[in-house]
Amino acid sequence: MYEDHYIFTPGPVKMSQEILDIGSMQTPYFRNPEFSRVVYNCEQGLIDIVNAPKGSKVIFLTASGTAGMESVVMNLLNNDDNALVVNGGGFGARFVDICNTHEIPNTNFKVKNTNLSDIDILAPQGEFSALVVNAHETSVGCLYDVTALGDYATQHNMLHIVDAISMLVTDDLDMQKSHIDVVIASSQKGFALPPGLTMVVLSPKAIERLQTVKSLYFNFKDYLSNGERGQTPYTPAVTIMLQLEARLKQIEKRGGISQSIASAKEVAEYFRSSLEGLPIKLTTLFMPNAMTALTPTDGKSALDIVNDLERNYKVMVCPNGGDERETIFRVSHMGEVDKAYTDVLIDALFDYYKVSRN
């Protein structure tokens, strides 16, 4: 249906042919030593990418990123906690909703137009046991300073929980440098895989904090127990796990995670510098490499732009949701995109606005 379209949505993103080929193969049986090796390889690859502390473990969930967010709250926080939840948009609000759903005491820390490098000044007063944040608030394209957040969490003896779903692989994330205890990742963003697999990296400190939860499927202790033999307690996303193993090898072959970050940065900067002359502006000064969020300055509906680009140019960008549906649209730089691929979108925007591209 979309084979001839150009994909610039922030998940799913454009995949490489190598990954697509694995997806077309017969899904193998998985309760055997061969698949256990796949699980071990994926775990070690993820631990290396985020520079997790020694003794860290990975939970593999056949679920969406939101399930990863919710399961972390369920397994690591309880009624004795007071979570400081950074809420800079739709996904920060989702963390607040998750805490409220599970009756976890929390403070809704609403922020706007800041990367929180000065969190020690901005943060509300109070005794908090956990700092919960979406490292990249995807709804508005704002990347937070997770190292400053980690320093703040350490100073105040807080568990540092980071949703890195929409910035991992394209932007720097170092668990040890940023004192991160939990990292949540998902398959369809920077890893450029199909949706359906969420990974949770737990530091030894987080593992010690695991609760006994009233959940069969989202019981992290059960996952850790099964992980010792390279398995999950319930059927994993087998094919996506095979694709993840291949993708981790692909990243290493291409120069490692630092090269992946550099490539995404180059494409993001190229795209943004090419917008001069168009009635569009960046929504924030704190953009990640992963994505650019844009606001029309001529009164045009952002949603109309999204629909017109797909209908007239076969170029898919992403609308925002809620109150910002008409004012913000988003462009991904994740996955198999380069400058030549990005030129298709840039040319489409200039043609759409009937402006000559320099």
C-alpha positions in Angstrom: 0.0 0.0 0.0 2.8 2.4 0.9 5.7 0.9 -1.0 6.1 3.9 -3.2 5.8 6.5 -0.4 8.6 8.3 1.3 8.4 7.8 5.1 9.3 10.6 7.5 7.1 9.6 10.4 8.7 9.3 13.9 7.8 5.6 14.1 7.5 3.4 12.2 10.5 4.7 10.2 12.2 3.6 7.0 13.8 0.2 7.4 16.8 -1.2 5.6 16.4 -4.0 3.0 18.4 -6.4 5.2 15.8 -5.9 8.0 12.9 -6.2 5.6 14.3 -9.5 4.3 14.4 -11.0 7.7 10.7 -10.0 8.2 9.7 -11.9 5.1 11.1 -15.2 6.4 9.3 -18.0 8.2 9.2 -17.4 11.9 11.2 -20.1 13.6 10.4 -22.0 16.8 11.9 -20.2 19.8 12.0 -22.5 22.9 15.5 -23.9 22.0 19.2 -23.0 22.5 19.4 -21.3 19.1 16.8 -18.6 20.0 18.3 -18.3 23.6 21.5 -17.2 21.9 19.5 -14.5 20.0 18.1 -13.2 23.3 21.5 -13.1 24.9 23.0 -11.3 21.9 20.2 -8.7 21.9 20.6 -8.2 25.6 24.3 -7.6 25.4 24.0 -5.4 22.4 21.4 -3.1 24.1 23.5 -3.0 27.3 26.5 -1.9 25.2 24.6 0.8 23.3 23.3 2.5 26.5 26.5 1.8 28.5 24.5 0.2 31.2 26.2 -0.5 34.6 27.7 -3.9 35.2 25.0 -6.4 36.3 22.2 -4.7 34.3 19.5 -6.8 32.6 17.0 -6.4 29.8 13.3 -7.1 29.8 11.8 -8.0 26.4 8.1 -7.2 26.1 5.9 -8.1 23.1 4.1 -4.8 23.5 4.1 -1.1 22.6 6.2 1.6 24.2 3.3 2.6 26.4 3.2 -0.9 27.8 6.9 -0.4 28.6 6.1 2.9 30.4 3.3 1.4 32.4 5.1 -1.8 33.3 8.0 0.1 34.7 5.8 2.2 36.9 4.0 -1.0 38.0 7.2 -2.9 38.9 9.3 -0.1 40.4 6.9 2.3 42.2 4.3 1.8 44.9 2.0 3.8 47.2 5.0 4.8 49.4 6.7 6.7 46.5 6.3 10.2 45.3 7.3 10.4 41.7 8.4 13.7 40.1 7.0 13.3 36.5 8.3 15.7 33.9 5.3 16.7 31.7 6.3 18.7 28.7 3.6 17.3 26.3 1.5 14.3 25.3 3.9 11.6 26.5 4.8 13.3 29.8 1.1 13.6 30.4 0.8 9.8 29.6 3.3 9.1 32.4 1.2 11.2 34.8 -1.9 9.2 33.7 -0.1 5.9 34.3 0.9 6.9 37.8 -2.6 8.0 38.6 -4.1 4.8 37.1 -1.9 2.8 39.5 -2.5 5.2 42.4 1.2 6.1 42.6 1.6 9.4 44.4 3.1 11.9 41.9 3.8 15.5 41.2 2.9 16.7 37.7 6.0 18.8 36.8 4.7 20.8 33.8 7.5 22.4 31.7 7.7 24.3 28.4 10.5 25.7 26.2 13.3 24.3 28.4 15.7 21.4 28.1 15.8 21.2 32.0 19.5 21.8 32.2 18.6 24.0 35.2 16.2 21.5 36.8 17.7 22.3 40.2 16.1 25.7 39.8 12.9 24.8 38.0 11.9 21.7 40.0 9.1 22.0 42.5 9.9 21.7 46.2 9.2 18.4 47.9 10.5 15.0 48.8 10.6 12.7 45.8 11.6 9.1 45.4 11.8 8.9 41.6 12.3 11.2 38.6 10.3 10.0 35.6 10.9 11.6 32.2 10.5 11.1 28.4 14.1 12.0 27.4 12.6 13.3 24.1 9.1 14.7 24.4 8.1 13.6 20.9 4.9 15.6 20.8 6.8 18.9 20.7 10.2 17.7 19.6 12.0 18.8 22.8 15.1 16.9 24.0 15.8 17.1 27.7 19.3 17.2 29.3 19.3 13.8 30.8 22.7 14.2 32.3 21.5 17.3 34.3 18.4 15.3 35.3 20.6 12.4 36.4 22.8 14.7 38.5 19.6 16.1 40.1 18.2 12.6 40.8 21.5 11.5 42.3 21.8 14.5 44.6 18.3 13.9 45.9 18.5 10.1 46.1 15.9 9.5 43.4 15.4 6.6 41.1 16.0 7.9 37.5 13.5 6.4 35.0 14.0 7.4 31.4 11.8 6.7 28.4 14.3 6.9 25.6 11.9 5.4 23.0 12.2 8.2 20.4 15.8 9.2 20.8 17.8 6.1 21.2 20.3 5.3 18.4 20.0 8.8 17.0 20.9 10.8 20.2 23.4 10.2 22.9 22.3 8.2 25.9 24.7 6.9 28.5 23.2 5.2 31.6 26.4 5.5 33.7 27.2 9.1 32.7 23.6 10.3 33.3 23.0 8.1 36.4 20.0 6.4 34.7 18.5 3.4 36.5 15.9 2.4 33.9 15.8 2.9 30.1 12.7 2.2 28.1 13.2 1.6 24.3 11.0 0.4 21.5 11.6 -1.3 18.1 9.9 1.1 15.6 12.0 4.3 16.3 15.7 4.6 16.0 16.2 0.8 15.8 14.2 1.0 12.5 12.3 -2.2 13.1 8.6 -3.0 12.9 6.5 -2.0 16.0 5.7 -4.7 18.6 8.9 -5.1 20.7 9.7 -2.9 23.8 12.9 -3.3 25.8 13.5 -2.2 29.3 17.1 -1.9 30.6 17.3 -2.2 34.4 20.4 -1.2 36.3 21.3 -3.3 39.4 19.8 -0.5 41.6 16.5 -0.8 39.7 16.6 -4.6 40.0 16.9 -4.3 43.8 13.8 -2.0 43.8 11.5 -4.4 41.9 8.1 -4.8 43.5 5.9 -7.9 43.8 3.2 -6.9 41.4 -0.3 -8.2 40.8 0.2 -8.9 37.1 0.8 -12.1 35.3 2.2 -10.7 32.0 4.0 -7.6 33.4 5.9 -9.3 36.2 9.5 -8.2 35.8 10.8 -10.7 38.3 9.4 -13.5 36.1 11.1 -12.0 33.0 14.5 -11.8 34.8 14.1 -15.4 36.0 13.4 -16.6 32.4 16.1 -14.4 31.0 18.7 -16.4 32.8 18.1 -19.1 30.2 17.7 -16.7 27.4 13.9 -16.9 27.2 10.8 -14.9 28.0 7.9 -16.2 30.1 5.5 -15.7 27.2 5.8 -15.8 23.5 8.1 -13.1 22.3 8.0 -11.1 19.1 10.3 -13.8 17.6 10.8 -12.2 14.1 11.4 -8.7 15.6 14.0 -10.2 18.0 15.8 -11.7 15.0 15.6 -8.3 13.3 16.9 -6.6 16.4 19.9 -9.0 16.5 20.7 -8.1 12.9 20.2 -4.4 13.5 22.6 -4.4 16.4 25.2 -6.0 14.2 24.4 -3.6 11.4 25.0 -0.6 13.8 28.3 -2.1 14.9 29.4 -2.7 11.3 28.6 0.8 10.3 30.9 2.3 12.9 29.0 1.8 16.1 26.5 3.9 18.0 28.6 7.0 17.7 28.4 6.8 13.9 24.6 6.3 14.0 24.2 9.4 16.1 26.5 11.4 13.9 24.6 10.3 10.7 21.3 11.3 12.2 22.7 14.7 13.3 24.0 15.4 9.8 20.6 14.7 8.2 18.7 16.7 10.9 21.0 19.7 10.4 20.8 19.4 6.7 17.0 19.3 6.7 16.6 22.3 9.1 19.1 24.4 7.2 17.2 23.8 4.0 13.9 25.3 5.2 15.0 28.9 4.7 12.4 30.8 2.6 9.5 28.6 3.8 6.8 29.9 6.1 7.7 27.3 8.7 9.6 27.5 12.0 11.1 25.1 14.5 8.9 24.6 17.6 11.8 24.6 20.0 15.5 25.4 20.3 16.1 22.0 21.9 15.5 19.6 19.0 17.0 16.1 19.0 18.7 14.5 16.0 15.8 12.1 15.8 13.1 14.5 14.7 12.2 18.0 13.7 8.9 19.5 14.9 7.6 22.4 12.8 4.9 25.1 13.0 3.5 26.9 10.0 3.8 30.7 10.3 1.3 31.6 7.5 -1.8 30.4 9.3 -2.0 27.2 7.3 -3.2 24.1 9.1 -0.4 21.7 10.0 -2.9 18.8 9.5 -3.7 20.0 6.0 0.0 20.1 5.2 0.4 16.6 6.4 -2.5 15.3 4.3 -1.5 17.4 1.2 2.0 16.0 1.3 0.8 12.5 1.4 -1.9 12.9 -1.2 0.0 15.0 -3.7 3.6 14.0 -3.2 3.5 10.5 -1.6 5.5 11.9 1.3 4.4 10.9 4.8 5.1 13.2 7.8 3.3 13.1 11.1 0.6 15.3 12.6 0.5 16.2 16.2 -2.4 15.3 18.4 -4.8 17.1 20.7 -4.7 20.8 20.9 -1.6 21.1 18.6 -3.1 19.1 15.8 -3.5 22.2 13.7 -0.2 23.9 14.7 2.6 21.3 14.7 3.7 18.6 12.3 6.8 16.4 12.8 9.5 15.0 10.5 11.6 12.0 11.4 15.3 11.6 10.7 15.4 8.1 12.1 16.0 4.9 10.2 17.4 4.5 6.6 17.3 8.1 5.6 20.1 10.2 4.1 20.4 13.6 2.5 19.2 12.3 -0.9 16.1 10.7 0.6 15.5 13.9 2.6 15.7 16.0 -0.6 12.4 14.4 -1.7 10.6 16.0 1.3 12.4 19.3 1.0 11.6 19.5 -2.7 7.9 18.7 -2.0 7.7 21.4 0.7 9.1 24.0 -1.7 6.8 22.9 -4.5 3.9 22.9 -2.2 4.5 26.5 -1.2 5.5 27.5 -4.8 8.8 28.8 -3.6 12.1 28.3 -5.5 14.7 26.3 -3.6 18.1 27.9 -3.4 
